[in-house]
Amino acid sequence: MRVISLILIFIMTINGCGIEPIVSTEREVLAKAITNSNTDRMVRLASIEKAQELYPGEYVHWLGVGLNNTPDKYITDEYIDKLTMSKSLEAIRYLCEYGARCPLEHDRMVRICESISGQVFPEYLLDIVNEKDGNEGFDFVLHARLWEYVAANYPRDELCKWVREVSAGNDLVRCLKFYSTKLDYIAFSSGEIIQCYMLIREIEDDYLAEVVGKSKEMGGYKFRISDMGLILSLPAEQFTKHRNDFIGTAKDYITNAIHVTRPPAYKNATNDRTDSFIKQIDDLTITDLLRIMLLCESIYDKPQELRELLYDAYDNSEIGGLCYINDGSLKFKKYSPGASKGSHKYIESKNTMADSVMATARWHVHDQRSGKGNLAGPGLDDMEFAVKVSSNIVIFTILDSDDNKYTVNIDLVTAAGMIVDLGVVEVMR
């Protein structure tokens, strides 16, 4: 009763300035205290506790309205904590709205929504994924992460049917429907759907659909967004060849190359495999094979082009960039790191990430010369990143060097997370 009396006095004050008392029900008093931005902090906190006990069915709605109607950071954090603990679909909706309105809180809201999503049936989240983009609560990246969660926990055939039949309420779902109709392709990860959105203007004509269609007829190819740069940079006839044309060339390079079994990069890491390409051929797409062929041609026919990439390498190396097609051959371009960590991790800049959508692959260097435990070949983080952003990554591991040459092992991590050992090459200094 003491809490309610305190709240009643407050409501009378803000509504009638103490002149004419306002008679309200207990429910109305609590709702107003929680949602009104002018409410005293202590009154709001007391009201939250009381409302959670007496009106659990309406409590989350009041919190959501209050969260998006207060400048008080202390109260905001309290509301977010309470919404998180409610583990409800309605809480996700309000947290999405808050994340869209407050850019500095975006990443935090993504993490919280993902944690709550584990307590909510995936199919219920589809309504939030398709939230109308005219609403304050729509944020493309945040909703893409929710879509990724749904895709990981809901039957794919049901999701494909939903994409085909749903009336799109926002750019994310419009993007899903566009690629489904145009290229028979649906992006299921947040990295894929973000790339799709960035590149949608590149495929508004029929060229890409025509190339993909012919390649599908020839070799059963199924489009992936990570192949966009490759497809748009090469003549269409490259993609109408049979996959065996690429297998033969790549196999000649790889089987004739030197291979070494390197020690694990860290505890519980798997050793490198010298026979991976032969065993993985059936699991590689025609664009994987074409990319491998282009890499081998560049690495083994023109090894000196790697010299400039390796010149600045050092222990805990943070050197990397992107691969592009230029005049039919693969070129490597350096990009400065976005941050220097000194921990053998190449941190991409915003420019690198933006340009990567039209690149053939990413690349970076691991320097193993010190023998002190730096990464030898792809690490688990490289494999996870490749899948997350739907991108191919070339890893150059410097195994040794002297006054005359570098000894470098090359691996490709495909967008599906598969590691293909391309062998060892000696690069003259």
N, C-alpha and C positions, 0 to 999 in steps of 0.2 A: 504493500500500500504506500510505503514511503516513496518508492521509485515512481509510481503512478502519480502521486501528489506532486512531486517535483516536476514531472513532465507536464502535468496539467497547468501548473503555474507558468511554465515556459510558453506553452501554447497560447495561454491567455495574454501573455505579454506581447508576443510577436504579432498576434492577430488584432488585439484590441488595445494595445499599449496600456493595459491595466484598467481601462475605462469601463469596458463592458465584457464580462466573462463570456467565453464561448463554451457551450456545453457540448462535449463530444463523448463518443463511446470510447472504451479502452482501446479497441482495435484502431480507431481513427487517430487517437492520440499517439500510439506507437508508430503507426505508418507515417504520420507527419514528422515525428521526431527523427526517424531514421532517414527519410528521403529529403528533408529540408536542409539546404546548405547552411542556413543561419542557426541551426541548432547548436547549442553549447556542446563541446566535445564530450564532457562527462555524461550529459543527458543522453547523447547518442549511444555511447557505449552501454549505458544502463538499459536503454531501450532495446538494443540488439539482443542482449541476454534474455530479457523478458519476452520479446517477440519470438525468439527461438523456442522458448518453452511453451508459449500459449498459442502461437499461430504458425506452426511449422510449414503449413501449406502455402502461406503467403509471404513468409519470411524471406525467401530467396528473391522474390520479385522486389520487395522493398529494398533489399541490399543492392540489387542491380541498379535500380533507379538512383539510390543514394550514391553508389560508386561513381556513376557518370554525372554527378551533380555536386561535387565537393572539391575544393582546392586544398583541403587539409591532408597532407601526406600521411600523417599518423593515422587518421581515420580511413584514408584510402587503403593503406596496408591492412588494417583490421578488417575492412570489408572484403578485400581480396582473399584473406585467409579464411574468412567464414564461407565465402562462395566456394572456395576450393574444397573445404571440408564437406560441403553439401553434396558434392559429386553428382550433380544433376545436369540434365541437358540445358535447362534454363540458365544455369550458372555459366555454362560454356558460351551461351549466346551473349550474355552481358559482358563476360570477360573479352570476347571477340570485339564487341563494340568499344570497350575501353581501350584495347590494344590498337584498334584502328584510329581512335581519337588521339592517343598519346604515343607518338613514335618512340620516345625514350623507353616506354614500357613494353614495346612490341615483343621483343625476344622473351621477356619474362612471361607474357601472356601466352605465347606459343607453348612454352614449356609446361605451364600450368594446364592449359587446355589439353595438351597431349596426355598429361598424367590423369586428368579427369576422364578423358575419352576411354581409358581402360575400364571404367566402371559403367559405361553407357553402351547400350546396344548399337553397333555400327550403323544399322539402317536408319536409326533415329537421327544420326548426325547428317544424313543427306539433306535434310531440310535446311540445316545451317550452312552446309557447303553451297547450297543453291540460294542462299540469302540474297535478296535483291541488292544490286550494287548502288542503288540510289540511297540505301539506308546508311546511317553513320557506322553501323557495325560491320560493314564489309571491308575486308582487307585481303588483297590477293594472296600474299605470301602466307598469312595465317590460315586462311581457308584452304590453301594448297596443302599445308601440313595436316589439316584435318582430313582432307581427301586421301592423303597418303595413309593415314591411320585406317580409314574405312577400307581402302583397297587391300591392306594387309590382313584384314579381319572379316572380310565379306566375300562370298563366292564371286569370282571374276565374271562368270557368265551372267550373273544377276546385275552386276555393275555395268557391263556392256549394254545390257538391255535397258537399264535405267538411263544411261547416257543417250541412247538412241531415241527414247520415248519422252524424256522429261522436257518441259518447256523451260528454256534457260532463263535464269533470273539475274545472272551476272557474267562478267567477262570470263571467269574461270570455266564455268559450265559451257558458255558459248564456244570457248577455245576447245574444250573436250569434244563437243559435238562437231566442230569444224573438221578436226583431224580425223575423227571417226568416219565422217561422210566422205572426205576428200581422199584419205590415204588408208582407210581401214585400220587406224592406229589409235589407241587410247593410252595416254600417259598415266601411270599409276603411282609414280613417286613425285614428290614436290619438286625435285631438281628437274625432272622431265617436263612437268607442266609449266614451270617458269620459263624454261627454254622454248617450249612451244609457243608461249605467249609472246616472247621476245622476237620470235622468227615468223610469226603468222603472216606478216606482210610479204615475206619472201616467197610464199607459195600461193598467192592469190590468183596466179595464172595457172594454166594446166600443165606446164612443163614438168614439174616435179612428179605430179600424179602419173603422167605418161611414162616417165623414166621408171618409177617404182612399179608401175603396172607391167611393163615389159620385163623388168628384172624378176618380178614374181613369176611370170610365165616361164622364163628360162630356167631359173634355179630355185624357185620357191621362196624368194626373198620376202621378208616382212619388214616394213619400214621401222626405223628407230630414229628418234630425234638427234641422237649423237652422230648420225650419218649425214646430217644436212650439209655441213661444210664440204664433205667429200663429194657428195652427189652434185652440188652446185658448182664445184671447181673442176670437174672432169667432163670430157665429152660424153654424151649420152650412150654412145656405143660401148663404152667401158662396162656399163651395167647390163648390157644385153649378152655379154659373153657367158659361157658356162663356168661354173665355179672351178672345174678341173683345170681351166686355163691358168687360174691364179695359184691353185694348189701346186702344180708342177714347178712353176718358177720359184715360189717361196720355199718349197721343199728342197730344191737344188741349193739355194743359199744356206738354209738352216742345217741340212744334213752334212754339208761340207765345212761348216763352221766349227771352230773350237768351242767346246762346252766344258764348264767346270762346275762341280758340285760345291757350292759355297757353304760355310758353316751358318747355323741359324743366326738371324740378326738379333734375336732376343730370346729370352726363356719361352719355351713351348712353340717357337716358330717352326714351320716345316722346312725341310731342306729343299734346295732347288732341284728340279727334275730335268734331266738331260733329254728325255724322250717325250716331253710334253706336247710338242707340235704334232708329231705323228699320231699320238693318242687322242688329241683334241680336235682333229680335222673335222670330224662329223658334227661337232658342237659349235663350230665357227661359222658365222654367216658369210655370205659372199662379200659383204663390205669389210668384215674382219680380215678375210683373206686378201682382198685388194689392198687394204691398209698395211698388212704385213709385207706384201710384195713391194709396195712403195718404200716402206721403211728399210727393207733389206737392200733394195737398189741404192738408196741414198747412203746407207751405212757402209756397205761393202764396195760399191763402185766409186764412191766419193768420200772416203774416210777423212780426208783433210778438212772437210766442211765441219767436222765435229771439233777440230782443234780450237777454234775460237770459243766454242761453248765451254770447253774444259779448262781453258787457260786460267780462269780466275777461281777455279775450284780449290777448296781447302777443307780441313777437318770441320765437321758440322756444317757442311756446305749448304748455302741457301741460294742456289742458282737454279733458275728454271725459266719456263716460258711456254710458247705454243708452237705447234707444227702447222704449216700451211702448204697448199699445193700451189706451185708456181711453174708455169710452162710444162705441166704434166709430171713434175717431180716434186718430192717432198723437201721443204725447207724448214729450218729451225730458227725461231726468232726469240731472242732474250727479252724478258720482262723483269724489271726491278721488283723485288719482293715488296709486299704491302707493309710488312713489319719484320724487324730483325729480332729473332728469338735466341740465336746461338744454341739451338737444340736439334740440329740436323733436320729441321723442318722448313720447307720452302712455303712461306705464307703468301698466298696470292693477293695482288692488289685488286682494287675495284676495276681498273682498266683491263687487267688480265681476265677477270671473271666475265666482264662484258664482252670482250673480244672472243672468248672461248666458244661462244655459241656457233661461230662460223669456222672454227678451227678444225683440223683433222684429228688432232690429239693435243693433250698437254704433255710437257716433259719437265723433269728436274733431275738433279745430280745427287747421288749419294757417294761420298768419298770414303773408301774403305782402306786407304793406304796406311793409316795409323795403326790399324788392327786393334783398336780399343773399343770395339763394340758398336761402331756406327752401323747404320742399316746396310745390309748386303742384299741388294735387290729390293723388290717391293716389300713394304711392311704391311701389317694388317690395316693400318690407317690408310695406306694408299688404295688397298682393295676396297675398303669401306667407302672411301671418298669417290672412287670411280663409279660405284653402284649408286651412291646417293645423288650425285650430280649427273648421272648418265653420260659419262665421258670416258674416253680412252686416254691412258697415261703411259708415256714412255719413261722408263727409269734407266739412267746411265749410272752404273756403279763402277767407279775407278778402283780397280783391284790393286794396281801397282803403277809405278812410273820410274823412269831414270832420266838421264840427261838427253836421251834421244827420243823416247816415246812414252805414251800412256797405254796401259792395258785396261780395256774397258769392257764390262759385260753389259748387254742390253736386254731388257725385258719389256714386254708390252702387257699392260693390264687392260683388258677390254672393258667396255661399259657394263658387261655382265659379271665382272669380277674375276674373269679367267686370266691366269698368268701364262704367257707364251714366251719361252726362253729363245731369244733370237741369236744367242751366241756371244762370243768374245771377239773383239776387233782391236788391232794395234793401230794407234793414231800417232803419227810422227809429230814431234814437237816443232 
